[in-house]
Structure formats: C-alpha cells, structure tokens
Amino acid sequence: MMALLPMTRTAVAHQNIDQLQEGALVHQFFLLRQVEDRTDKTGKPYLSLVLGDKSSTIVARVWNKTLVKCPGPFAPGDYVGVQGQVDAYKGELQLTVNYINTVQALEALGKDLKDFDPELLHLATPFDRQQLWQDLRQLAEAHIQPPLSQLVLRLLDRYQELLLVCPAARLYHHPYLGGLLEHTWFVARHAQASLAVYPDLNPSLALAGALLHDLGKVKEIANPTAPELTVPGQLLGHIVLGWEMVREEARAMEFPDANLLIQLEHIILAHHGALEFGSPVQPKTREALLVYCLDDLDAKLKMMSTHLQSHSGDSDFTSYHRVLQRGLYKGGKTAPEKNSEK
C-alpha cells in the first residue's frame, strides 16, 4: 500500500476546510463523517465521502483508480490521512482523493503522524453546551406555565446527555456536536421575541413547541462526531420520534389537559410545514405556524452563514447552494452607475 507523500511547498500541516480554494493541494488528516459505496457511469465502484474538521465539511470522491490502491475499510468516525486536490463540481468545492488511509492503519505501517491532532478535526458549536442547556431549562421554568413546564423540564432532564452532543442534522445545518442545542436555543429565543409582537398567542404553548420541536433528533441521529441515521431515524424520522417521546412522557406524568397536549403534539408534527418536507400535517394553529417559520428561518440562516464562510474569494457571489437553490451575495460594494452624457 502506497504511503502518504512528503509535504510539498504547496501544502501545509492543516488547512481548515472553510479556507480551502479550488486547486488547493491537501495532505493532512480529517474526520471521516460519512462514507457511501457508489458506482460510476462505467459500472466501476468508488467512494463518496464527507470529510470534516473543526471548521466545516467537504464532499470527497475516491475514484476507482485510487480505491484499488486504498481499499480501506473505512467507516464513519475514522480519522483518515488524505492526499488530494480541491476541485469545483457544479459550483461546489469537492476533494478528489489520490490517497487515503485510516490513522490506525498508518500507525501500524509505522508512519510519522506528528501532524495528527484530533482537536483540529471535531466540529462543535462555538457556544458553551452546558450553558445552552441551562438557558433552555431556565426559559422553561420562568416562561412556561404548568402543566407544560413540567412536561418540558422532564424531557430536557431525561435527554440531557444526548442533547449536549447531538447535531441538528447530518450535513446542512448545525451538523456538529451541540448543534441541536444551539438550533433549539435560537428557535426558542426567536419565539420569545415574537411573543412580544404577537401577545395574543399562547406563550406557554409556543415556547414548549419551540423547545421540543426537534427533540426526536436525539433518537434519529447516532455517532455525533460523524453523524449517521439510526434505524428508527430512517424508518420513522425525527418528527414521529419526537411526537412519540412527548406523548410517552405526558402519559407517564398523567398530563391533565388533553386539549393542550394535542396542540403541542400538533406543533411537533407540523414543524416542517408541508407534506413534501416530512410533516404529516400542515400547521393549523398560530403557534404551530410560528414554530415552523422560526425553525425554517434559523436553519436557513445557518446554511447561509456556513456557505458564505466557505467562500473567501474576490467574487461578489458564492457558488450555487443545492438546498437553498441560489448563490449568495457576499456583501461587496455595488458597482457605481456610469454617468451618461447627452
């Protein structure tokens, strides 16, 4: 098996993913977050990967010619040494891999791993996770009335350990340690601010829905450092899982208000807004509409921020974002209009 080549003058010990540019050569370590076996147009197998470090993630391809030399096996959560080049495909950067091996295999081969630093490779929320969790708990205690407050607090306490590490998604928004807590914190704060504008909404119901809308993700997503979907996550999804978790906890505490409970359940089931996006029902209460809009807002703002941070070139617009279905304006100066002379 070929060894990693010596560092060249065009490569450095570690280049953060969010700073990579088209044409850059990489020779460094990554966390393997996702791996998928695929077949190209000629029927030859190749690997589609998602590699990560503390700054971002990047899609990578191990084409058949390289795969023959570097067969693995590879699994999500592996630390890998990679040599390759950054290319652009359909407006997005990806890494074409010329060599890849796990750190464990490289150690067995006696390779020098002095540049391997796991702390450079784990993407995590920039916020204090314990403080985020405490903030959410305090919000529930101070601003949600019983019996909803007891239900929310029981669920936060029951799933505290998972909430502290769970990402909000595998790839597109908040896909890192503590990402779910961060996303929930923002949605809840947005909801609290909205209630000052719309005081006729039920504040306890809206805030409880904001705090619990994505709770099912703690059962949908496993392996937080390299997120992957659980079997229940793939077969049921976080919306149904979250609804079950709330209903089971309500039953255990003998929740006294059936009508209030079903309105909370509706918020969870409707928070993706439409059938084609995974919600079995559309929002049919004002509180459900609010949580849906705020959830969508925070997710898309995060996607925009991440996409903008990954484009540091001189152009005024980023490349096309597949989910957002647009390129983003980077805030450069607008070209002055030319004066016309008569």
N, C-alpha and C positions, 0 to 999 in steps of 0.2 A: 504494500500500500504506500502510495507516494506521501512524502512528508510536506508539511507546510513550508513554503519557500521562504528564504530570508526576507526581512523587511526591505522594501525598496525606498528610494528617496521620495516617491510619490505617495507613500503610505505612512501612517503614524500609528502609535501604540493603540489608541482607541479614538475613533471618530464617532461622535454622537449621531445617531440616526437622523435626528431633526436638522443636522447640519450638512448631511450628505448632498452632493450635487451630481448631476448627470456626468458620467465619465470618470468619476472618482474610483480609485482602486482601494479596496479594503483588504486588510489582512489582520484579523482581530477575532475577538470572542463575542458571542451573542447568547442570549437565552432563546432556545427553540420553543416558541409558543404554540405553534400549530404545524402539523405535518399531514399531507394528504397524498396518497398514491394516485397518479393520473396517467393518461395515455395521450401521446401527441397524435397529430393527423396521420402519421405513418404507422400508428399502432405501437410505437415504442414507449415503454414506461418512463416516467420522470416523476420527480417530487415537486410539489408545490408547498412552500414553507411560509410561515410568518415568523420572522426573527425580531427580537426585541432587545432594547437596553433601557436605561433609566429615563431616556428622553422620548422614545417613541417606538414604533414598529415599522417594519418594511416587509413587503412580499418578496420572496426569493424563489428562484427556479433552479433545480438541479436537473439539467437535461441528461438524456440517456448516456451520452458520451462520458460525462462526469460521474454519473451514477454507477457505471460499470466499474470505475476505479474506486468509488466511495460508496459502497453498498449499505453502510450502516450496520445494524439497525438504528433508527432514530425515533425518538418518542418525545411528545410534549413534556417540557420540564428539563430536557437535557441542556447542559451547557455545551456549546459547539465552537470549535475553531473554524473559521471560514476565510477563504480567499476568493475574491471575485471582483466584479466591476458593476457599478451602478449604471443602469440604462433607463431610458424612458419608454414606456409602452402605453399607448392610448392616453397620453397626457399625464401618466403617473409614474413615479420612480419605482423601479424594482431592482433587485440584485441578481445578476447572473452568476451562479456559483461555479468556480473552477475546481475547488477542493473544499471538502467538509468532513470533519470527524468530531466525535464527542471528546470532551476533555478527559473523560475516563479512559478512552482508548488511546489518546495521545500520551497520557501519563504512563500507560502500560508499554507504549513504544519508547519511553524514555525521553520524550521531547521536553524542551525547555518551556515552561509555562509561566515565566516570571511576569508576563503582562496580564495574566488572568486574574481579574478582580471581580468576584460575583456582585459586589455592591454597585458596580457600574452597570449592571445588566437588569436590575429589577425596577420596573416601572411602578410607581406608587403615587398616591395623592400627595400633593405638597402640604396638605393640612394635617394637623395632629389628629390621628384617628380616634384616640380616646376622648379628645375634646369635642370632636364632631358628635360622637355617640352621647356624651354628656349633654351637649346642647340640645339634641333631639329629645332626650329624656326630660330635660327641664322645660322644653317647649310644651311637651305633652302634659306635664304636671301643672304648668301655670296657665295654659290657654285652652285646654280641652276639658270639658265638664264630664262628670260621671254620667253614665257608666262607660262611655267611650274612652275616657282617660285610663281606667283600669285595664281595659282590653288592650289599648296601645302599649301601656307600660309592661304588661305581662309578655307581650310579643317581643318588645325590644329587649327585655331581660332574658327571655328564653333563647333568643337567637343572637345574643351579643357577640359571642365568639366568632360566629360566621359573618356577622355584619362588619366586624372590624377588618376583615380581609377580602370580602367578596368584591369582585369587579362589578360594574354596572352592565358590561357587555363583553363579548369576546374580542371585539375589534374596533367598532366605530366610535363609541363614546364612553369615556371613563373606563377603558379596558385594563384597569390596573388595580393593585392592592388598595383597598379602601375606596374604590371608585363608586361603589353603590352608596356608601355613607355620604360621600361628597355630593353625589347627584341628589340624594334624598334631602340633604341639608339645604341645597339651593332651591329645590322644589318647595320645601316647607316654608322657607323664608319668603319666596315669591308669593306663596299662598297667604302668609301672614300679612304681607304688604297689600295684597289685593283685597283682603277683608276690610281694610281701612277705606278703600274706594267703594266697595260694594257691601255696606254694613247689613243689608237685608239677607245676605247668605247666612247659612247655619255655620258659624265659625268652628264649632267642635267637629262637625261632620267633615268640613273641607280640610281642616288640619289633620284629622285622623286619616282621611283618604290620602293626603299628601305624604304622610309618614309611612303608610303601609302599602302604597300602590305597587311598589316593586319588590315587596318582601319575598315573593316567590322565587326571586333570583338566587337566594341562598341555597335553594334546593335544585335550581335549574343549572347552575354553574359549579363545576368542581375544579380542583387544582388551580387556586387563584393566581399563582405565579405564571402559569401557562394555561389560561382558561380553556376549558372544554365542557361540552354539554353532558349532563348526566342522562341516563336512560329516561327517567321521568321528565327531565327537561326537554328531551327530544320528542317524547310521545305526548306530553301534556302541555308543556310550556309554562313560563313563569306566571302568566295571568291566572290560569286554572290552579296552579300550585298555590299561589298566594291566596286565592279565594278559599281553597280548602283549609289552609293554615289559619286564616281568620275565623272561619266557621267552626273549626275544631276547638280553637281556644275559647270562642264565645260559648260553645256548648259546655266546655269544661267549667267555665265560671258561671254558668246559668245566667247568661246575659238577659236582662229583664225586659228589653224593649225590642220586640221582633221587627217592628216597622223601621226603627232606627238602624238596626243591624242590616236589614236588607238594602237600605240606602247606601251603607258603607260597602257592602258587597258589590253593589252596582258600580260604585266608583272604581273598584279594583277591576271588575270585568270589562268596564268601558274605557279604561285609561289609554288604550291605543287608538280610540276614536272611530274606527271603522272596521268592518268585517275583513277587508282585504289586508289590514295590518295586524290581524290576530285577535281583535276584540270580538267576542261572541255577540255583543250588543253595542249600539251606539250610545253616547251619553244622553240620558233622558232627564237628568236633573241639572240644575245650575252648578251645584258643587262638583258633579262628575265632569261637566264641561270645563270647569275651571282647572281641575287636576289634569285632565287630558291636555289642555292648552299649555299649562306650565311644564308638564313633563316633556312635551314635544319641544317647547322653547329651550329648556335647559340642555336637552340632548343635542339640538341643532346648533346652539351657540357654542357648545363644547366641540362639536365636529368642525365648526368654522375656525375656532381658535387653534385647534390642532393642525388643521390644514394650512392655515396662514403661517404658523410657526415652522412648518416643514418647507416653506418656500422663501428662501432668503436672497434670491437673485434680484436683478435690476428691473425685471418686467413689472408692469402695473397690476397684472392679474396672475393668479395661481393657475395651475393646471386644472382640468375638469375633475370634479368630485363626483364619484358614481352615485352615492346616496343622495347628496344634495342636488345633483344634476345641474351643476353650474360651476364655472370658475369664479373665484372670489377676488374682489378688488382689494388691493393691498394698502390703499390709502395714500398713494403717491400724489404728487401735485398734478392738477389738471392742466393740460397744455393750454396756454393762452390763445385766445382767438386772434386771428390775423386781422389787422385793420384793413378795410377795403377802401381804396381810393377811387373817387369818381373822376 
